[in-house]
Amino acid sequence: QISWTPLLVLGYLFYLLLGAMVFQLLEKQAETHFRDQFQLEKLKFLQNYTCLDRQALEQFVQVLMEAWEKGVNPEGNSTNPSNWDFSNSFFFAGTVVTTIGYGNLSPSTVAGQIFCVFYALFGVPLNLAFLNQLGKGLNAHLLTLERWVQKPGRAQVQLAIFLTTGTLLFLVFPPLVFSYVEGWSYGEGFYFTFITLSTIGFGDYVVGTNPNKHYIPVYRSLTAIWIVFGLAWLALVFNVGADLMERHLQLKWHKSDLSLAEGATTKLEDEPEQPRIHIPS
């Protein structure tokens, strides 16, 4: 029997290599352009303010980088809202247990870092258990839809209803809200939505971080709740996709094995019967 596991491994590695080549092709030139533009802006800044030298400017840039790494937005002033009020802390707790980890905010104190480790140690399994139960509830809902649809092809119908409803609730409508509140384009909002719900969480787009905007106190808390339910839906979609992919591969190789077996049988039937040698006992 032919095992499809080695081919799956090769396909997985090929997919990674393909992604690496495409990302390099799309992003490397843009990165070079932005780097050159940034260096040009620094030179213009030094020319306009001759009292500064390059070393002083580099030190100030380093201060800005350290502030950003600590979760302090360099824009605005000291009146910017705190990153650790209850709403933002609730949002951060959700990014920890869901393993999204945007990277724009993290504990800076030793006590906070230690607590974060133990909080994630118990919170991540708790989140997985919760998502599993939520997924079972969604599966039960799918079974109810299947009972409602009493016609041929009802499995395809209920799957289409599930995908369409979830896509609208978690992928189509939320970017409209984020575009309105954050000032992003719809494409940026959709990008943030998918990157968040898939737990990739680059951190290049995060809600509620613009110091020039006034957010309602529960904005990030409501976003965290949306993330939890969106995670359950998208995780179920990913599981269905992985299951269909495995079944397709197994079915493909099963058909291949059957065709080989049928070919061998046909070949044996077509061959003329050879004379048998009788060995006396």
C-alpha positions, 0 to 999 in steps of 0.5 A: 500500500502506498502511504500519502504521508511522505507526499504530504510532508513534501507538499507542506515543505513545498508550500512553505518554500512557495510562500517564502519566494512569493513574500520575498518577491512582493515585499523585499523591494518595498522594504528597500524603498521604505528603508531608503526613504527613512534614511533620506528623512533622517538626513533631511532632519539633520540638515534642518536642525544643525544643532543635532548630530547623527549620534544624537538622532540615533539615540533618540530613534532608539528611545522611540523604539524602546517606547514602542516595544514597551507598548507606549505610542510615541505619538501624542503626549502624556494624556494618551489613555493607558494601555492597562486600564480594565478594558485594555487589560481584558483585551490583552488577557484574551490575546494571551489565552487565545495565543494571538499575541499581537506583540504590540503590548506585553508585561514590562514588570517581572511580576507581570511577566511571571503572572503572564506565564502561569496565567497562560499555562492554565488559560490556554488549556481552558480556552481550548476546552471552551472552544471545543465545547463551543465547537460542539454546540456549532456542530449540534446546530449544524445537525439541527439544520440538517434535520430541517433540510429534508431534501437530497444534498442537504449536507451541502446545503447546511454546510453552505448555510454555516459557511455563509452565516459565519463569513458574514458575521465574522469576516464581512461585517466586522471590517466595516465596523473597524473601518468606521471606528479605526479609519482603516480601509475595508481591505485593512479591516478584513486583513486584521480580521482574518489575521486575528481570528486565525491567531496569526496576530502580527500586531501591525494592526490592532484595534483601539491604539490610535491616540488621536481617536476617542474610543468607548470604554467597552470597545476593546472588551466587545472586540475580545468577545467577538474574537472568541466566537470568531475563533471557534467558527474559523477553527471549525472551518479549518478542521473541516478543511483539514478533514476534507483534505485528508479524506481526499488524499486517502480516497485518491490513494485508495483509488490508485491502489484499486486501479493498480490491483485491477490492472494486475488482475487484468494482466494475469487474466490476459496472460495465457496459462503456463504449463504446470510442472508436477513434482512427484511426492 
